[in-house]
Amino acid sequence: MLVLVATVLVSCGSPEAAAPPTYTPEKLQTIKTYRIPIDVARDNMSKLGELIGEQDWVDTRSYIHGPLGFLRRDFRYLSNTLLPDDAEQAKEIAEDIFLRLENLDAAAKEKDAKIVATEYGKAIADFDSYLDLIPDRAS
């Protein structure tokens, strides 16, 4: 009888609290590696800004499709290495960036400098918000 009571008590006991997920050194190294092309793209956004300032619409569109063409893949790789809550937020911000770049591309096609400038500013802000999600120790 005592064994039965002990078994019931052990099986009905409260579960141990699981430790919250954390970034391991290996995960931080992977993040650091996947962040490299994102940092390069962010640094190169100034070139896109120059093309917009010159109202060089052909090269603006070419730059979006050329040097920035792999951003979707790069954001996906980096986002997938983050902790679940961070990854979800990172994916949402990345989608916002792609929307901004698509809007920017469409406005450049129409030679609408005002919309291009607005979308460029929003893309830069979203880009920086994305990078703020990345753990500092991975930079």
N, C-alpha and C positions, 0 to 999 in steps of 0.2 A: 504494500500500500504506500509506504514511504517513497519507494522508487517511482511509483506512478505520480504522486504529488510533485516530487522533485522534477520529473520530466515535463509535466504540465507547466510548472512555474518557469523552467528554463526556456521552454519553447514559446511561452507567452510573454516573456520578459521584453522590456523595451530594447529596440535595436541600438547599437552603438552609433553615435553620431559620426557620420562620414566626414572626413577632412575635406574642406573645400578644395576644388582643383587649383593647382598652382602651376606656374611655368617652371619646368625642370631646366637645368643647364642645356640639355640636348635640344629641348624645344626652343629655348632662347637662341641657340645657334642656328637652328632652322629658320626661325623668324628673321634673324639677322641676314641670312643668305637670301631669303625671298624678298626682303625689303630693298635690296640693292637696286633692282630695276625700277622700283616705285620711287625711290629717292632720286634716281637719275631723271625719270620722267618729270618729277616735281621741279627739279632744277631747270629742266629744259622748257618748262611752261613759260619762262620769260621770253624764249625765242618765239613762241606762239603769240605772246603779248606784243612783241615787236612787229610781227607780221600784221597783226590786227591794227596796231597804231599806224602802220604805213598803208592800211586799207588794201593790202595785197591779198585779195580774196582767193585767188587761185592757189597761192602758196599756203595760205591759211588752211584751206581745205586739204591740201596735200599733206600738210604737217599733221593734221588730225588723223588722217588715214595712214600715214607713213610711220614716223617715229612714235606716235602715240597709239598706233594700231594694235599693239600687243598688251595694252593696259588691262583689258578685260581679263585676259589670262593671268597676268601678273597679280592683279587684285584678288582673283579667285584663289590662287596658290597661297598668298599671304593670309587672306581671311580664313582659309581652312586650317591654318596652323594656330590660330588664336583660341583662347578658351571659349566655350560655347556662348556665353552672353556677349563677349566682345566680338566674336565671329558674326553673330546675328546683326549687331549694330554696324559692323564694318561692311557687311554685304549690302545693307540698306544704303549706307553712305556711298559705296562704290556705284550702286545703281543710280544714285542721284548724280554722280560725276558723269556717268555715261549719258544720262539724259541731258545734262548741261552741254556735253560735247556734241551730241546729236543736234540739239537746238542751235548751238553755235555754228555747226556745219551748215544747217539749213539756212540760217540767217546770212552766213557768208555767201552762200549760193545766190541769195537775193540781194546781196550787197547792202544789208541793213546794219550799218555801223552801230547804231544804238543798241539793238538786240544783241549783236555780237559782243559788245563791250559788257553788257549786263550779264550775259551767260558766262563770259570769261571770268568775271569777278566772282560769280557764284561757284564756278568750277574750282577756282583757286581756294575759296573758303572751304568748300567741301573736301578738297584734297587735304588741306591742313587739318580739318576735323578728323579725317581718316587716319592721318599720321599720328594724331594725338592719342588714338586708341592703342597704338603699338607700345608695348612695355618699354620703359626707358632703358632698362638694362639690356635690351636687344639692340639699341642704337649704336 
